[in-house]
């Protein structure tokens, strides 16, 4: 699967169908700090991802008015 990470931008190739949480563990990314998008939709840590998937991992950014 192709995994595109943002901030800093990089792209990696991973193999093996598995839950998204396993992918994030392998990449050293804390699941609660990112949003993961597949085919334009957010997916959860329990979602199984496949070799032919393209994922985008974006950091969660919060803010707003004081």
N, C-alpha and C positions, 0 to 999 in steps of 0.2 A: 504494500500500500504506500501511496505517496503521502507524506505528512509535511505540511507547510506550517512552520512556527513563526509567529510574529513577535517582535520586540525581544531579542534581536531576530531579524529575518534570517531564516535558514530552511533548508528542505532536506528531509531524510527519507530513505526507503526502508520499510520494515516488511517482514513476512509473517505469515501464520494468522489464521482466523482466531480471534479471541475477544474478550470484553475490552472495551475502551480503557477501563481502569488499568489493565495490564500494559497497554501501550504507554499510558502516561507514566506508570511506574518505571518502565524501561527507559523512558526519556528523562526521568528525574524531575517530572513536573507534578506539583501538588494539585490534585483534582479540584480542590475548592478555589484555585486561583485562576482558572481558565474557563473559557467557553470553547466548545468543540463543534465545528460545523461540517456537515457532510451533505453534499448536494443541496446546499442552500438552507438546510434545516439544522437546528441545534440537536445534539444527541447527548444522552446521559451516560454516566460511567458504566451502567449495566449493558448498554448497547453492544452487540457483537459487531466487530468490524472485520472486513474481508480483505484479501490480497488486492482486489481490484478497486478498493475504495480510495478516494482522495479526501483527506481531512485537512481542515485548517484549524489551528489552535491559536486562540487569541487571549491575551491576558484580560482579566476582569479589571475594569477601571471604574472606580466610584468617585463621586464628587457631587457638587451642587452648591446651592446657596447656603451660607451659614445661618 
